[in-house]
Amino acid sequence: MKFEVNSASPEKLSTDLLVIFLDKELQLSTVEDPKLVSLLDNLKSGFEQKTLKREYFSRWAELGSKHILVFHSALNNSYNTWEKIKIFAARAVSWGSDLSLPEITFLLNG
């Protein structure tokens, strides 16, 4: 598996799996696409109200990505934010490996 840093905007990315981390206090990524903003707002609300208890995975034909995987820090309260990001990143790589999705992109502010 190859890891690389790409500073392109989400609209210009071409990837098999787009991974987004949500947090109640930190804005870890910036999204401008109205459809994705709406989805992330709904997911954030669901995670914070505890109606969603697992990460969200779906096909996503927008923004040049084929699938989307969303984690929220509320899914794991045992660790600080940075440890959670490492844990969720490992899970995202596992998702990509299990589903034969070789190109994984993490949407993070940098």
C-alpha positions as CSV (number, residue, x, y, z in Angstrom):
1,M,0.0,0.0,0.0
2,K,1.3,3.4,-1.0
3,F,0.8,6.5,1.2
4,E,1.2,10.0,-0.2
5,V,0.2,13.6,0.7
6,N,-2.1,15.4,-1.7
7,S,-3.1,19.0,-1.2
8,A,-5.8,19.1,-3.9
9,S,-9.3,20.2,-3.0
10,P,-11.9,17.4,-2.6
11,E,-13.6,18.3,-5.9
12,K,-10.4,17.4,-7.7
13,L,-9.6,14.1,-6.0
14,S,-10.0,10.8,-7.6
15,T,-10.1,8.0,-5.0
16,D,-11.7,4.7,-4.2
17,L,-12.4,5.6,-0.6
18,L,-12.8,9.1,0.9
19,V,-12.4,9.0,4.7
20,I,-13.6,11.9,6.8
21,F,-13.2,12.4,10.6
22,L,-15.8,14.4,12.5
23,D,-15.3,15.9,15.9
24,K,-17.6,18.0,18.1
25,E,-14.9,20.5,19.0
26,L,-12.4,20.4,16.1
27,Q,-13.0,21.0,12.4
28,L,-10.6,18.4,11.0
29,S,-11.6,18.9,7.3
30,T,-13.2,21.6,5.2
31,V,-16.0,20.6,2.8
32,E,-17.7,22.9,0.3
33,D,-19.8,20.5,-1.7
34,P,-23.5,21.2,-0.6
35,K,-24.5,17.5,-0.9
36,L,-21.6,16.4,1.2
37,V,-22.0,19.2,3.8
38,S,-25.7,18.2,4.2
39,L,-24.7,14.5,4.7
40,L,-22.0,15.3,7.2
41,D,-24.3,17.6,9.1
42,N,-26.9,14.8,9.4
43,L,-24.3,12.3,10.4
44,K,-22.7,14.6,12.9
45,S,-26.1,15.1,14.5
46,G,-26.8,11.3,14.5
47,F,-23.4,10.6,16.1
48,E,-23.8,13.3,18.8
49,Q,-27.3,12.1,19.7
50,K,-26.1,8.5,19.7
51,T,-28.5,7.3,17.1
52,L,-25.5,6.2,15.0
53,K,-23.3,3.8,16.8
54,R,-20.9,2.8,14.1
55,E,-18.9,4.5,11.3
56,Y,-20.9,5.4,8.2
57,F,-19.9,3.7,4.9
58,S,-21.7,4.2,1.6
59,R,-21.1,4.4,-2.2
60,W,-20.6,8.1,-3.1
61,A,-20.4,9.1,-6.8
62,E,-19.7,12.7,-6.0
63,L,-16.4,14.5,-5.9
64,G,-14.5,11.9,-7.9
65,S,-14.6,9.3,-5.0
66,K,-16.4,6.0,-5.3
67,H,-17.1,5.4,-1.6
68,I,-17.2,7.4,1.6
69,L,-16.3,6.4,5.1
70,V,-17.1,8.8,8.0
71,F,-16.0,8.4,11.6
72,H,-16.9,10.6,14.6
73,S,-14.9,11.0,17.8
74,A,-18.0,10.2,19.8
75,L,-17.6,6.6,18.7
76,N,-14.6,6.1,21.0
77,N,-14.5,8.1,24.2
78,S,-11.6,6.2,25.8
79,Y,-8.9,8.2,24.1
80,N,-7.9,11.7,23.2
81,T,-8.6,13.1,19.8
82,W,-5.2,12.3,18.2
83,E,-5.3,8.7,19.4
84,K,-8.8,8.4,18.0
85,I,-7.6,9.6,14.6
86,K,-4.8,7.0,14.6
87,I,-7.3,4.3,15.6
88,F,-9.9,5.4,12.9
89,A,-7.1,5.7,10.3
90,A,-6.1,2.1,11.0
91,R,-9.8,1.0,10.7
92,A,-10.1,3.0,7.4
93,V,-7.1,1.2,5.9
94,S,-8.6,-2.1,7.0
95,W,-11.9,-1.2,5.3
96,G,-10.0,-0.4,2.1
97,S,-8.0,-3.6,2.3
98,D,-11.1,-5.8,3.0
99,L,-13.1,-4.2,0.1
100,S,-10.2,-4.1,-2.3
101,L,-10.2,-0.4,-2.5
102,P,-6.5,0.4,-3.2
103,E,-6.7,4.2,-3.2
104,I,-7.7,5.7,0.2
105,T,-7.8,9.4,0.8
106,F,-8.1,11.1,4.2
107,L,-9.8,14.5,4.0
108,L,-7.9,16.6,6.6
109,N,-7.0,20.3,6.9
110,G,-3.3,20.9,6.6
